[in-house]
Amino acid sequence: MKKEALNKDIFRDIKKTKGRFFSIMAMIAIGVLVFVGLKVTGPEMTRIGDEYMLRNNAADITVVSTYGIDDKDRELLKSVPGYKYLDFGYSVDLLTKSEEDIVRIQSMPRNVALIEVVEGRLPKKYDEIILDRDLQSRYEIGDTIYFKDEKSIDEDNTNYLKHYDFKIVGFGTSSEYITNTDKGSTNIGFGEITGFGAVLENQFKSKEYSIARYSFDDLVGVKHSSDEFVKRVAVHANNVEEALDGRDETKFDELKIKLVDEINDGDKKINDARDELRDAEVKLNDARVELNDFFDEYDESKGDFHSKIAEAKQKLKDAEAELADGKIKLEDGKAKLIEEESKFNDGIREYEDGKVELEKGRKEYEDGLKQFVEGSETLASGEKELNEGKEKLKEGEIELLDGIKQYEDGLKQYKEGKAELEANRKILETSKTQLDAAKTEIDQGKALLDEGYAEYESSKEKVDAGIAYAQGQVDSLNSQKIELENQLSEIRQAESEIDNVNGQISDLHRQIDETTDEETLNQLYEQLNGLKEIKKNLDYAISQKDSVETGLQGIEGGLLLANEGLEEAKAGLVLLEAGKTELDKNLATWEVGKAEYDKGKAEYDSGYAQFQEGEKLLVDSGKQLEDAKAEIDKGTKEIADNKKLLEEKTKELEDGKKELADSKAKLQEAEEEIASGTNSCKMPKKK
């Protein structure tokens, strides 16, 4: 009855307060759903994660080396017992050319940490790449992604990859990049990885791997979230650490020795370059002394050269003037000679006419006397003209002799000018030889300077790369140091908490012993299990204290050595810059010497141009002398011919005089005969 009455009261209250009842029910339902969701979500997420890890064979242990995994490292890693797969791979962080993304490029995994394709496919060709699913919002399949070249810091200083442009063929996920908010850090760009990418292994040019992934036989099928997995992995991790014990210090020492050797090589090259610069400076100074001596000799000879050229020019001008005067006089003499020759020929013709008349006079006496008188007059006139022709001929000879003398004077001046030109030519040739020698010294000095600058650039590039690498190692070691210090701080906090946890466990054991209520016992046992789990984690953290402290000490020692190496590299850079300063000083000295050489070369070119002008003037004068000589030879021949003709005409005139005298004698006889009455014996002749 009481139970029925209670139920009636309950239903009556529900009917009266339906709103409050359903509100309370809704709140209870929401609370139950939230509780169920929270209880279910964790295990479900763990299950999904375990399935993903098993499906893609996630690495049980991953070993990463910033120094590279060489043959010795691989032998040590292979000596670890119990592994099923041991995959070695490459990895490098690259910045896109747009500088928007930093992608960690890795080689395609073989058996461990496989990439799960979300869209597209895996790379099959050398120029293909699959990208992180989180980069799908910025790129599409078929796009080409361009990366900036990244060079390794090995002795070859080669590129990490064979190609830096890849075609996107797919997007995927990797068990090594679970979260989409923190992909890792890097020492390039803005320092944060935005996603991963995978290419074929043969695209990497490095000789040493950078990552190793283990998959162990006893962990096949074991869930990664299970305690068993954690325990077994801890054992294998300890084996790996033992196999690699001291290897980091050994590799660091090897790297330090290598860097020190490179720095020493750089110092040696700098010293060699400095010695070469000193030698070049000595040669430049010697060349400068020789060049100054040459300029002194050149200035001294240049004054003599200009003076002699001016004198030669003046003599040539005087010779040309005298030659021109002689030519004019020669032409005047020729004209007068031609005129007198014409007059002489007229006299000869008149003489011939007189001779004919004389012959007629012989035949006819009456006309003979008249013709005799006329012939005498004509003969006298011809003789006068002949004498005048002789005088003119003598004058022409005198003028010709004057022209010959002027020609000989001009020829003498021409020869003197030619001799001076030849002397100046030798001076110029000597100057040219000295200039060529100075040019050779200057060119050799410039070649040495160029070689020094090239050596400086090469050494600086290597030193800069060494500094960048050393700085990267320092930064990496600092990051590891901070991480280990944080772990050590957590361990110390765990040490401070372990006593409290042990005390709570003791209290729970005491409460369990004193409690008989089953529900309370269940709660106490649940609390005890939670505390045991906490204690287990704290114990594990505390057990890592020695290894963390050892690692911290090793990192501090490595950091000290890395800083020392960095300082040594920076000191090498200072020495290199000092060598560059010396190079700049020597370059300035060389430029002064080059300017002096250019000045001397310009003066030589000017002097050579004047020499060529004088040489041309001399050639022209020589040609004019040759023309004058030809005219003189021609005039001499004409005078000789006229002399011969004059002699012939003179002989004819003498013959005419003789005949005229004979005719005159005959006429006188005839007159005497006529006067004495002897005409009777001459009358027949008169007919």
C-alpha positions as CSV (number, residue, x, y, z in Angstrom):
1,M,0.0,0.0,0.0
2,K,2.8,2.4,0.9
3,K,4.6,1.6,-2.4
4,E,1.4,2.3,-4.4
5,A,0.8,5.5,-2.5
6,L,4.4,6.6,-3.2
7,N,4.0,5.9,-6.9
8,K,0.7,7.9,-7.0
9,D,2.4,10.9,-5.3
10,I,5.3,10.7,-7.8
11,F,3.0,10.6,-10.9
12,R,0.9,13.4,-9.3
13,D,4.0,15.6,-8.9
14,I,5.1,14.8,-12.4
15,K,1.7,15.8,-13.8
16,K,1.7,19.0,-11.8
17,T,5.3,20.0,-12.7
18,K,5.8,18.6,-16.2
19,G,8.2,21.4,-17.2
20,R,10.5,20.9,-14.2
21,F,10.4,17.1,-14.7
22,F,11.4,17.2,-18.3
23,S,14.1,19.8,-17.7
24,I,15.6,17.6,-15.0
25,M,15.4,14.6,-17.3
26,A,17.0,16.5,-20.1
27,M,19.8,17.6,-17.8
28,I,20.3,14.1,-16.6
29,A,20.3,12.8,-20.2
30,I,22.9,15.4,-21.3
31,G,25.1,14.6,-18.4
32,V,24.9,10.9,-19.2
33,L,25.6,11.5,-22.8
34,V,28.6,13.7,-22.0
35,F,29.9,11.1,-19.6
36,V,29.4,8.3,-22.1
37,G,31.1,10.4,-24.8
38,L,34.0,11.1,-22.6
39,K,34.4,7.5,-21.6
40,V,34.0,6.3,-25.1
41,T,36.0,9.0,-27.0
42,G,39.4,8.2,-25.3
43,P,39.4,4.5,-26.0
44,E,38.0,5.1,-29.5
45,M,40.7,7.6,-30.3
46,T,43.3,5.3,-29.0
47,R,41.9,2.4,-31.1
48,I,41.8,4.5,-34.2
49,G,45.4,5.6,-33.6
50,D,46.6,2.1,-33.0
51,E,44.9,0.9,-36.2
52,Y,46.5,3.7,-38.1
53,M,49.9,2.9,-36.7
54,L,49.6,-0.8,-37.4
55,R,48.2,-0.2,-40.9
56,N,51.1,2.0,-41.9
57,N,53.7,0.0,-39.9
58,A,54.7,3.0,-37.8
59,A,58.3,3.1,-36.7
60,D,58.9,1.6,-33.3
61,I,62.1,3.6,-32.8
62,T,63.5,6.4,-35.0
63,V,67.1,7.4,-35.0
64,V,67.9,10.9,-36.4
65,S,71.4,12.3,-36.9
66,T,72.2,15.8,-37.9
67,Y,75.7,14.7,-38.6
68,G,74.6,12.0,-41.0
69,I,74.5,8.2,-40.6
70,D,77.7,6.8,-42.2
71,D,78.8,3.2,-42.7
72,K,80.1,2.8,-39.2
73,D,76.8,4.1,-37.8
74,R,74.9,1.6,-40.0
75,E,77.0,-1.3,-38.7
76,L,76.3,-0.3,-35.1
77,L,72.5,0.1,-35.8
78,K,72.4,-3.3,-37.5
79,S,74.1,-4.9,-34.5
80,V,70.9,-4.2,-32.4
81,P,69.1,-7.5,-31.9
82,G,65.5,-8.4,-32.5
83,Y,64.5,-6.0,-35.4
84,K,62.4,-7.1,-38.3
85,Y,63.0,-4.1,-40.5
86,L,65.7,-1.4,-40.4
87,D,65.0,1.3,-43.0
88,F,67.6,4.0,-43.7
89,G,66.4,7.2,-45.4
90,Y,67.2,10.8,-46.3
91,S,65.6,14.0,-45.0
92,V,66.2,17.7,-45.8
93,D,64.3,20.9,-45.0
94,L,63.6,23.1,-48.1
95,L,62.1,26.5,-48.5
96,T,59.8,27.1,-51.4
97,K,60.8,29.8,-53.8
98,S,57.8,31.8,-52.8
99,E,59.1,31.5,-49.2
100,E,55.6,30.6,-48.0
101,D,56.2,27.0,-46.9
102,I,59.1,25.0,-45.4
103,V,58.7,21.4,-46.4
104,R,60.6,18.5,-44.9
105,I,61.5,16.4,-47.9
106,Q,62.2,12.7,-47.1
107,S,62.9,9.7,-49.2
108,M,60.1,7.3,-49.8
109,P,60.0,4.7,-47.0
110,R,60.4,1.0,-47.9
111,N,58.9,-1.0,-45.1
112,V,58.5,1.3,-42.0
113,A,56.5,4.5,-41.5
114,L,54.6,4.1,-44.7
115,I,52.7,7.1,-46.2
116,E,49.0,6.6,-46.5
117,V,47.6,8.2,-49.7
118,V,44.6,10.4,-49.2
119,E,44.3,11.7,-52.8
120,G,46.3,10.8,-55.9
121,R,49.2,8.3,-55.8
122,L,52.7,7.8,-54.7
123,P,55.7,9.1,-56.8
124,K,56.9,6.9,-59.6
125,K,59.2,9.2,-61.5
126,Y,62.3,11.3,-60.5
127,D,60.4,14.6,-60.7
128,E,57.2,13.6,-58.8
129,I,56.3,14.3,-55.1
130,I,53.6,13.5,-52.7
131,L,52.8,16.2,-50.1
132,D,51.3,16.4,-46.7
133,R,47.5,16.5,-46.6
134,D,47.7,19.8,-44.7
135,L,49.2,21.5,-47.7
136,Q,46.2,20.4,-49.9
137,S,44.6,23.8,-49.4
138,R,47.5,25.6,-51.2
139,Y,48.4,23.1,-53.9
140,E,46.6,20.9,-56.3
141,I,47.6,17.6,-58.0
142,G,49.4,18.5,-61.2
143,D,50.9,21.7,-59.9
144,T,54.7,22.1,-59.8
145,I,56.2,23.1,-56.5
146,Y,59.5,24.9,-56.7
147,F,62.1,24.8,-53.9
148,K,65.2,26.9,-53.4
149,D,68.5,25.1,-53.9
150,E,70.1,23.9,-50.6
151,K,73.7,22.9,-50.6
152,S,75.3,20.4,-48.3
153,I,78.3,21.4,-46.1
154,D,80.4,18.4,-47.0
155,E,83.8,18.9,-48.7
156,D,82.1,18.8,-52.2
157,N,79.6,21.5,-51.2
158,T,77.1,19.8,-53.5
159,N,73.3,20.1,-53.7
160,Y,71.2,17.9,-51.4
161,L,68.9,16.9,-54.3
162,K,69.4,16.3,-58.0
163,H,66.3,18.4,-58.8
164,Y,64.4,21.1,-56.9
165,D,61.2,21.3,-59.0
166,F,58.6,18.5,-58.6
167,K,55.2,17.7,-60.0
168,I,52.6,17.0,-57.3
169,V,51.0,13.6,-57.8
170,G,49.3,13.1,-54.5
171,F,48.5,14.0,-50.9
172,G,48.9,11.8,-47.9
173,T,49.5,11.3,-44.1
174,S,52.4,9.9,-42.2
175,S,52.6,8.3,-38.7
176,E,55.6,10.6,-38.0
177,Y,53.4,13.8,-38.4
178,I,50.2,13.1,-36.3
179,T,49.3,16.7,-35.4
180,N,48.5,19.3,-37.9
181,T,49.6,22.2,-35.6
182,D,53.3,21.3,-34.9
183,K,55.2,19.6,-37.7
184,G,58.6,20.4,-36.1
185,S,61.2,23.2,-36.2
186,T,64.1,24.0,-38.5
187,N,67.0,26.4,-38.8
188,I,65.9,27.9,-42.2
189,G,63.3,30.4,-43.1
190,F,60.8,31.3,-40.4
191,G,61.9,28.2,-38.4
192,E,58.6,26.1,-38.5
193,I,57.9,23.1,-40.7
194,T,54.6,23.5,-42.5
195,G,54.4,19.9,-43.9
196,F,56.3,17.0,-45.3
197,G,56.9,15.7,-48.8
198,A,58.3,12.4,-50.2
199,V,60.3,11.8,-53.3
200,L,62.2,8.8,-54.7
201,E,65.3,7.9,-52.8
202,N,67.6,8.3,-55.9
203,Q,66.8,12.0,-56.0
204,F,69.1,12.6,-53.0
205,K,72.8,13.2,-53.7
206,S,74.1,12.8,-50.2
207,K,76.4,9.8,-49.4
208,E,75.1,9.5,-45.8
209,Y,71.6,8.8,-44.6
210,S,70.0,11.1,-42.1
211,I,67.4,8.9,-40.5
212,A,66.9,5.2,-39.5
213,R,63.6,3.5,-38.6
214,Y,63.2,0.3,-36.6
215,S,60.4,-2.3,-36.6
216,F,60.9,-5.1,-34.1
217,D,59.7,-8.7,-34.3
218,D,58.2,-8.7,-30.7
219,L,56.3,-5.5,-31.4
220,V,54.5,-6.7,-34.5
221,G,50.7,-6.4,-33.8
222,V,51.3,-4.8,-30.4
223,K,49.2,-1.7,-29.9
224,H,51.3,1.5,-29.6
225,S,49.1,2.7,-26.7
226,S,49.6,-0.4,-24.6
227,D,51.9,-0.6,-21.6
228,E,53.5,-3.7,-23.2
229,F,54.5,-1.7,-26.2
230,V,56.1,1.0,-23.9
231,K,58.0,-1.6,-21.9
232,R,59.4,-3.5,-24.9
233,V,60.3,-0.2,-26.7
234,A,62.2,0.9,-23.6
235,V,64.3,-2.3,-23.8
236,H,65.0,-1.8,-27.5
237,A,65.7,1.9,-27.0
238,N,68.2,1.0,-24.4
239,N,69.9,-1.5,-26.8
240,V,70.1,1.2,-29.5
241,E,71.6,3.6,-27.0
242,E,74.2,1.1,-25.9
243,A,75.1,0.3,-29.6
244,L,75.5,4.0,-30.3
245,D,77.1,4.8,-26.9
246,G,79.8,7.5,-27.4
247,R,79.2,7.6,-31.1
248,D,77.9,11.2,-31.0
249,E,81.0,12.4,-29.3
250,T,83.2,10.6,-31.8
251,K,81.3,12.1,-34.7
252,F,81.5,15.5,-33.1
253,D,85.2,15.2,-32.7
254,E,85.6,14.0,-36.3
255,L,83.5,16.9,-37.5
256,K,85.5,19.3,-35.4
257,I,88.8,17.9,-36.8
258,K,87.3,18.3,-40.3
259,L,86.2,21.9,-39.7
260,V,89.6,22.8,-38.1
261,D,91.4,21.2,-41.1
262,E,89.2,23.3,-43.4
263,I,89.8,26.4,-41.4
264,N,93.5,25.6,-41.4
265,D,93.4,25.1,-45.2
266,G,91.5,28.4,-45.5
267,D,94.2,30.1,-43.4
268,K,96.9,28.5,-45.5
269,K,95.2,29.7,-48.7
270,I,94.8,33.1,-47.2
271,N,98.5,33.2,-46.2
272,D,99.4,31.9,-49.7
273,A,97.2,34.6,-51.2
274,R,98.8,37.2,-48.9
275,D,102.3,36.0,-50.1
276,E,101.2,36.2,-53.7
277,L,99.8,39.7,-53.0
278,R,103.1,40.7,-51.5
279,D,105.0,39.3,-54.5
280,A,102.5,41.1,-56.8
281,E,103.0,44.3,-54.8
282,V,106.8,44.0,-55.2
283,K,106.4,43.4,-59.0
284,L,104.0,46.3,-59.2
285,N,106.5,48.5,-57.3
286,D,109.3,47.4,-59.7
287,A,107.0,48.0,-62.6
288,R,106.2,51.4,-61.2
289,V,109.9,52.3,-60.9
290,E,110.5,51.0,-64.4
291,L,107.5,52.9,-65.7
292,N,108.6,56.1,-64.0
293,D,112.1,55.7,-65.5
294,F,110.5,55.1,-68.8
295,F,108.3,58.2,-68.4
296,D,111.4,60.2,-67.5
297,E,113.3,58.9,-70.6
298,Y,110.2,59.3,-72.7
299,D,109.6,62.9,-71.5
300,E,113.3,63.7,-72.2
301,S,113.3,62.0,-75.6
302,K,109.9,63.5,-76.4
303,G,111.2,67.0,-76.2
304,D,114.1,66.2,-78.5
305,F,111.7,64.4,-80.8
306,H,109.3,67.3,-81.0
307,S,112.2,69.8,-81.5
308,K,113.8,67.7,-84.3
309,I,110.4,67.1,-85.9
310,A,109.8,70.9,-85.9
311,E,113.2,71.6,-87.4
312,A,112.7,68.9,-90.0
313,K,109.3,70.3,-90.8
314,Q,110.8,73.8,-91.2
315,K,113.6,72.6,-93.4
316,L,111.2,70.6,-95.5
317,K,109.0,73.7,-95.9
318,D,112.1,75.8,-96.8
319,A,113.1,73.2,-99.3
320,E,109.6,73.1,-100.8
321,A,109.7,76.9,-101.1
322,E,113.1,76.9,-102.8
323,L,112.1,74.0,-104.9
324,A,108.9,75.8,-106.0
325,D,111.0,79.0,-106.8
326,G,113.5,76.8,-108.8
327,K,110.6,75.2,-110.6
328,I,109.2,78.6,-111.5
329,K,112.6,79.8,-112.7
330,L,113.0,76.6,-114.7
331,E,109.7,77.1,-116.3
332,D,110.6,80.7,-117.2
333,G,113.9,79.5,-118.6
334,K,112.2,76.8,-120.7
335,A,109.7,79.5,-122.0
336,K,112.6,81.8,-122.9
337,L,114.5,78.9,-124.5
338,I,111.5,78.0,-126.6
339,E,111.1,81.6,-127.7
340,E,114.8,82.0,-128.6
341,E,114.7,78.7,-130.4
342,S,111.8,80.0,-132.5
343,K,113.7,83.1,-133.3
344,F,116.8,81.1,-134.2
345,N,114.7,79.0,-136.5
346,D,113.4,82.1,-138.1
347,G,117.0,83.3,-138.6
348,I,117.9,79.9,-140.2
349,R,114.9,80.2,-142.5
350,E,115.9,83.7,-143.5
351,Y,119.4,82.5,-144.0
352,E,118.2,79.8,-146.4
353,D,116.2,82.4,-148.3
354,G,119.3,84.6,-148.6
355,K,121.3,81.6,-149.8
356,V,118.7,81.0,-152.6
357,E,118.8,84.6,-153.5
358,L,122.6,84.4,-153.6
359,E,122.3,81.5,-156.0
360,K,120.0,83.6,-158.2
361,G,122.6,86.4,-158.1
362,R,125.1,84.1,-159.5
363,K,122.9,83.4,-162.5
364,E,121.8,86.9,-163.0
365,Y,124.3,89.6,-162.2
366,E,121.9,92.4,-162.3
367,D,119.9,90.9,-159.6
368,G,123.0,89.5,-157.9
369,L,124.2,92.8,-156.5
370,K,120.8,93.6,-155.1
371,Q,120.3,90.2,-153.8
372,F,123.9,90.3,-152.4
373,V,123.0,93.4,-150.4
374,E,119.8,91.9,-149.3
375,G,121.5,88.6,-148.4
376,S,124.1,90.5,-146.5
377,E,121.5,92.3,-144.5
378,T,119.5,89.1,-144.0
379,L,122.6,87.3,-142.9
380,A,123.6,90.0,-140.5
381,S,120.0,89.9,-139.1
382,G,120.1,86.1,-138.8
383,E,123.6,86.3,-137.2
384,K,122.2,88.9,-134.7
385,E,119.2,86.7,-133.8
386,L,121.5,83.7,-133.5
387,N,123.7,85.6,-131.1
388,E,120.7,86.7,-129.1
389,G,119.6,83.0,-129.0
390,K,123.0,82.1,-127.7
391,E,122.6,84.7,-124.9
392,K,119.1,83.4,-124.0
393,L,120.4,79.9,-124.0
394,K,123.2,80.9,-121.6
395,E,120.6,82.6,-119.4
396,G,118.5,79.4,-119.4
397,E,121.5,77.4,-118.5
398,I,122.2,79.7,-115.6
399,E,118.6,79.4,-114.4
400,L,118.8,75.7,-114.8
401,L,121.9,75.6,-112.7
402,D,120.2,77.7,-110.0
403,G,117.3,75.2,-110.1
404,I,119.7,72.3,-109.8
405,K,121.4,73.9,-106.8
406,Q,118.1,74.5,-105.1
407,Y,117.1,70.9,-105.9
408,E,120.4,69.7,-104.3
409,D,119.8,71.9,-101.3
410,G,116.3,70.6,-100.9
411,L,117.6,67.0,-101.4
412,K,120.1,67.6,-98.6
413,Q,117.4,68.9,-96.3
414,Y,115.2,66.0,-97.2
415,K,118.0,63.5,-96.3
416,E,118.6,65.3,-93.0
417,G,114.9,65.3,-92.2
418,K,114.8,61.6,-93.2
419,A,117.7,60.8,-90.9
420,E,116.0,62.7,-88.0
421,L,112.8,60.8,-88.7
422,E,114.7,57.5,-88.6
423,A,116.3,58.5,-85.2
424,N,112.9,59.5,-83.9
425,R,111.5,56.2,-85.2
426,K,114.1,54.3,-83.1
427,I,113.2,56.5,-80.1
428,L,109.5,55.6,-80.6
429,E,110.3,51.9,-81.0
430,T,112.3,51.9,-77.8
431,S,109.4,53.8,-76.1
432,K,106.9,51.2,-77.5
433,T,109.1,48.3,-76.2
434,Q,109.2,49.9,-72.8
435,L,105.4,50.5,-72.9
436,D,104.8,46.9,-73.9
437,A,106.9,45.7,-71.1
438,A,105.1,48.0,-68.6
439,K,101.8,46.7,-70.1
440,T,102.9,43.1,-69.5
441,E,103.8,43.9,-65.9
442,I,100.4,45.6,-65.4
443,D,98.5,42.8,-67.0
444,Q,100.4,40.3,-64.8
445,G,99.7,42.3,-61.7
446,K,96.0,42.5,-62.6
447,A,95.9,38.7,-63.2
448,L,97.4,38.1,-59.8
449,L,94.9,40.5,-58.3
450,D,92.0,38.7,-60.0
451,E,93.4,35.4,-58.9
452,G,93.7,36.7,-55.3
453,Y,90.0,38.0,-55.4
454,A,88.9,34.6,-56.8
455,E,90.7,32.8,-54.0
456,Y,89.2,35.2,-51.5
457,E,85.7,34.6,-52.8
458,S,86.2,30.8,-52.8
459,S,87.7,30.8,-49.3
460,K,85.0,33.2,-48.0
461,E,82.2,31.0,-49.4
462,K,83.7,28.0,-47.6
463,V,84.3,29.8,-44.3
464,D,80.7,31.3,-44.5
465,A,79.4,27.8,-45.0
466,G,81.5,26.5,-42.1
467,I,80.3,29.3,-39.9
468,A,76.6,28.7,-40.9
469,Y,77.0,25.0,-40.2
470,A,78.8,25.6,-36.9
471,Q,76.1,28.1,-35.9
472,G,73.4,25.6,-36.8
473,Q,75.1,23.0,-34.6
474,V,75.3,25.5,-31.8
475,D,71.6,26.3,-32.2
476,S,70.7,22.6,-32.4
477,L,72.7,21.8,-29.3
478,N,71.2,24.7,-27.5
479,S,67.7,23.4,-28.4
480,Q,68.7,19.9,-27.2
481,K,70.1,21.4,-24.0
482,I,66.9,23.3,-23.3
483,E,64.9,20.1,-24.0
484,L,67.0,18.0,-21.6
485,E,67.0,20.8,-19.0
486,N,63.2,20.7,-19.2
487,Q,63.2,16.9,-18.8
488,L,65.6,17.2,-15.9
489,S,63.3,19.8,-14.3
490,E,60.3,17.4,-14.8
491,I,62.4,14.5,-13.3
492,R,63.2,16.6,-10.2
493,Q,59.6,17.6,-9.9
494,A,58.8,13.8,-10.1
495,E,61.3,13.2,-7.3
496,S,59.6,15.8,-5.2
497,E,56.2,14.2,-5.9
498,I,57.1,10.5,-5.5
499,D,57.1,10.7,-1.7
500,N,53.7,12.3,-1.7
501,V,52.4,9.6,-4.0
502,N,53.9,6.8,-1.9
503,G,52.3,8.4,1.2
504,Q,48.9,8.5,-0.6
505,I,49.3,4.8,-1.6
506,S,50.1,3.9,2.0
507,D,47.0,5.8,3.2
508,L,44.9,4.0,0.6
509,H,46.2,0.6,1.7
510,R,45.4,1.5,5.3
511,Q,41.9,2.6,4.3
512,I,41.4,-0.6,2.3
513,D,42.4,-2.7,5.3
514,E,40.0,-0.8,7.6
515,T,37.0,-0.6,5.1
516,T,34.4,-3.4,4.7
517,D,31.9,-1.6,2.5
518,E,32.2,-3.1,-1.1
519,E,31.3,0.2,-2.9
520,T,33.9,2.1,-0.9
521,L,36.5,-0.6,-1.5
522,N,35.9,-0.4,-5.3
523,Q,36.4,3.4,-5.2
524,L,39.6,3.0,-3.1
525,Y,41.0,0.3,-5.4
526,E,40.2,2.5,-8.4
527,Q,42.1,5.4,-6.7
528,L,45.0,3.0,-5.8
529,N,45.3,1.8,-9.4
530,G,45.4,5.5,-10.6
531,L,48.1,6.3,-8.0
532,K,50.1,3.2,-9.0
533,E,50.0,4.3,-12.6
534,I,51.2,7.7,-11.6
535,K,53.9,6.2,-9.5
536,K,54.9,4.0,-12.4
537,N,55.3,7.0,-14.7
538,L,57.1,8.9,-12.0
539,D,59.5,6.0,-11.4
540,Y,60.1,5.7,-15.1
541,A,60.8,9.4,-15.3
542,I,63.2,9.2,-12.4
543,S,65.0,6.2,-13.9
544,Q,65.9,8.4,-16.9
545,K,67.6,11.0,-14.7
546,D,71.1,9.6,-15.2
547,S,70.8,9.3,-18.9
548,V,69.4,12.8,-19.1
549,E,72.2,14.2,-16.9
550,T,74.8,12.3,-19.0
551,G,73.2,13.6,-22.2
552,L,73.1,17.1,-20.8
553,Q,76.8,16.9,-19.9
554,G,77.7,15.6,-23.3
555,I,75.7,18.4,-25.0
556,E,77.3,21.0,-22.8
557,G,80.8,19.6,-23.8
558,G,79.7,19.5,-27.4
559,L,78.3,23.0,-27.2
560,L,81.6,24.2,-25.8
561,L,83.5,22.6,-28.6
562,A,81.0,23.9,-31.2
563,N,81.3,27.4,-29.8
564,E,85.1,27.1,-30.0
565,G,84.9,25.9,-33.6
566,L,82.5,28.8,-34.4
567,E,84.9,31.3,-32.9
568,E,87.8,29.9,-34.8
569,A,85.8,30.0,-38.0
570,K,84.9,33.7,-37.2
571,A,88.6,34.4,-36.6
572,G,89.4,32.9,-39.9
573,L,86.8,35.2,-41.5
574,V,88.5,38.2,-39.9
575,L,91.8,37.1,-41.3
576,L,90.1,36.6,-44.7
577,E,88.7,40.1,-44.6
578,A,92.1,41.4,-43.7
579,G,93.5,39.7,-46.8
580,K,90.6,41.3,-48.7
581,T,91.7,44.7,-47.4
582,E,95.3,44.1,-48.6
583,L,93.8,43.1,-52.0
584,D,91.9,46.3,-52.1
585,K,95.0,48.3,-51.3
586,N,97.0,46.5,-54.0
587,L,94.2,47.1,-56.4
588,A,94.3,50.8,-55.7
589,T,98.0,50.8,-56.2
590,W,97.6,48.9,-59.5
591,E,94.9,51.4,-60.7
592,V,97.4,54.3,-60.0
593,G,100.1,52.4,-62.1
594,K,97.5,51.7,-64.8
595,A,96.5,55.4,-64.9
596,E,100.2,56.3,-65.3
597,Y,100.6,53.8,-68.0
598,D,97.5,55.0,-69.8
599,K,98.8,58.6,-69.6
600,G,102.2,57.5,-71.1
601,K,100.4,55.5,-73.8
602,A,98.3,58.5,-74.7
603,E,101.5,60.6,-75.0
604,Y,103.2,57.9,-77.0
605,D,100.2,57.7,-79.4
606,S,100.3,61.5,-79.8
607,G,104.0,61.5,-80.5
608,Y,103.5,58.6,-82.9
609,A,100.8,60.5,-84.7
610,Q,103.1,63.5,-85.1
611,F,105.8,61.2,-86.3
612,Q,103.5,59.7,-88.9
613,E,102.5,63.3,-90.0
614,G,106.2,64.2,-90.4
615,E,106.8,60.9,-92.2
616,K,104.0,61.7,-94.6
617,L,105.3,65.2,-95.1
618,L,108.8,63.8,-95.8
619,V,107.3,61.3,-98.4
620,D,105.4,64.2,-100.1
621,S,108.6,66.3,-100.2
622,G,110.5,63.3,-101.6
623,K,107.9,63.0,-104.3
624,Q,108.1,66.7,-105.1
625,L,111.9,66.4,-105.3
626,E,111.6,63.5,-107.6
627,D,109.2,65.5,-109.8
628,A,111.7,68.5,-109.7
629,K,114.5,66.1,-110.6
630,A,112.6,64.8,-113.6
631,E,111.9,68.4,-114.7
632,I,115.6,69.3,-114.3
633,D,116.6,66.2,-116.3
634,K,114.0,67.2,-119.0
635,G,115.3,70.8,-119.1
636,T,118.9,69.7,-119.2
637,K,118.1,67.4,-122.2
638,E,116.2,70.2,-124.0
639,I,119.2,72.6,-123.5
640,A,121.6,70.0,-124.7
641,D,119.4,69.4,-127.8
642,N,119.1,73.2,-128.4
643,K,122.9,73.6,-128.0
644,K,123.4,70.9,-130.6
645,L,120.9,72.6,-132.9
646,L,122.5,76.0,-132.3
647,E,126.0,74.6,-133.2
648,E,124.5,73.1,-136.4
649,K,122.9,76.4,-137.4
650,T,126.1,78.3,-136.5
651,K,128.0,76.0,-138.9
652,E,125.5,76.6,-141.6
653,L,125.7,80.4,-140.9
654,E,129.5,80.2,-141.2
655,D,129.2,78.3,-144.5
656,G,126.7,80.9,-145.7
657,K,129.2,83.7,-144.8
658,K,131.9,81.9,-146.8
659,E,129.7,81.5,-149.8
660,L,128.6,85.1,-149.5
661,A,132.2,86.2,-149.4
662,D,132.9,84.1,-152.5
663,S,130.0,85.7,-154.2
664,K,131.2,89.1,-153.2
665,A,134.6,88.4,-154.6
666,K,133.0,87.2,-157.8
667,L,130.8,90.3,-158.0
668,Q,133.8,92.4,-157.4
669,E,135.6,90.6,-160.3
670,A,132.5,91.0,-162.4
671,E,132.4,94.7,-161.6
672,E,136.1,95.0,-162.4
673,E,135.6,93.2,-165.6
674,I,132.6,95.4,-166.5
675,A,134.6,98.4,-165.6
676,S,137.6,97.3,-167.6
677,G,135.5,96.5,-170.7
678,T,135.7,92.8,-170.5
679,N,131.9,92.5,-170.8
680,S,132.3,90.8,-174.2
681,C,133.7,87.7,-172.6
682,K,130.9,87.6,-169.9
683,M,127.9,88.3,-172.1
684,P,127.2,84.7,-172.8
685,K,126.9,84.2,-169.1
686,K,124.5,87.0,-168.8
687,K,122.1,85.1,-171.0
